[in-house]
């Protein structure tokens, strides 16, 4: 998972992601740079932070994996 696209979509800084995922800023930088293989637990909390903020992860289905912003739910109008 390369968080750059998700960060851009949410207009987050690396620090914002680090805070939302409760990981260190250095961890976010290392994930983006591909310096080392992050722990699975780290990837889980980063993914959860993105999902909580409205990012949907799209499975590979012939066109390759991707991400998109979840459609916002419109409040139901009272009748």
N, C-alpha and C positions, 0 to 999 in steps of 0.2 A: 504494500500500500504506500503510495507516494502522496503525502498529504497536501502537496502544493495546490492541486486543483480544488480540493475541498476548502482549503484556507482562502483561496481567491473567491470561490463561490459565496462564502460566508462573510467576506471582507474582514477576516480575522488576521491578526498578527501571529507570529510563532508563539509569542508570550500568551496570547489569548488561548490558543490551542493547549499549551502547556497547563494553563490554569484550569481550563474546562476538563481536561483529562487527568488532572492531578499528577502530572509528570514534570520532570525538569525541562527547562528550555534547551539544555544541551541534548537531551533525549530527542526532542523534536528535530533539532538541527541534524543530529546523526541519522535519524530515519530519513529525512529529506535528502541528505547527501549520500545515503546508501553506504555509510562508513562501515557499519557492521550489521549483523542480523539481529534485530531487536527480539526481546523475549516475547513469547506468545501473549503473556499477560499484558504486556505493554501495548501490543497491537489491539488487544481486546478493548482496553480502556480508551484508546484513541478512537477506535471505530465507534464505540458507544457515545463518546462526546460528539462526534460528527452526526450520528443518527439522532441524538437528542436535539441537535440544532437544526435538523431538517434535511440532512443529506441522506439520499437513498443509494445504496450500492447495487449495481445491476450486474447480475451474473453473466458469465460469458455464454452467449447464445448464437454463435456464428459470427457476430460482429465484434467480439471481444468484450471484456469487462469494462464497466464505466461507472460514473456517478451522475446524479442529478439532484436538484432540489425537489423535495416533496411538495406536492401541490397543497396549498393552504386550504383548510376546511373553512367554508363560509358558514357563519352562524345561520341556523334555520330561522326563517322569518315567522313570527307568530301569526296564526290564522285569525 
